[in-house]
Amino acid sequence: MKRLLALLVLVLFASVTLTACNTVQGAGKDIKKVGEKIEGAATK
């Protein structure tokens, strides 16, 4: 029973971690695009 619970916790932790990485990566891409737009506007 302890083994099953430990496995469940590990799978849950891994899924949350991987989801968070994707979210942070997506936010980074969005921020980069905004920065590029601002830079383009400043150059004009």
KABELKA-V617737 format. One record per residue. PHI is phi in radians with two decimals (999 if undefined). OMEGA is omega in whole degrees, 0 to 359 (999 if undefined). D_LAST is the distance of its C-alpha to the last C-alpha in Angstrom with 1 decimal. Layout:
# KABELKA-V617737
phi: {PHI;PHI}
omega: {OMEGA;OMEGA}
d_last: {D_LAST;D_LAST}
This chain:
# KABELKA-V617737
phi: {999;-1.12;-1.14;-1.13;-1.12;-1.11;-1.13;-1.08;-1.10;-1.09;-1.12;-1.09;-1.08;-1.12;-1.17;-1.16;-1.12;-1.16;-1.13;-1.11;-1.08;-1.13;-1.15;-1.14;-1.12;-1.14;-1.13;-1.09;-1.14;-1.10;-1.12;-1.11;-1.10;-1.09;-1.07;-1.14;-1.11;-1.12;-1.11;-1.11;-1.19;-1.23;-1.28;-1.27}
omega: {178;180;180;179;179;178;179;179;179;179;178;179;180;181;178;181;181;177;180;179;179;180;180;179;179;178;178;178;179;180;179;179;178;178;179;178;180;180;178;180;180;181;181;999}
d_last: {65.3;63.4;62.1;60.7;59.1;57.5;56.2;54.8;53.0;51.6;50.3;48.8;47.1;45.7;44.3;42.6;41.2;39.8;38.3;36.6;35.1;33.6;32.2;30.7;29.2;27.7;26.3;24.7;23.0;21.7;20.4;18.7;17.0;15.8;14.5;12.6;11.0;10.2;8.9;6.6;5.4;5.5;3.8;0.0}
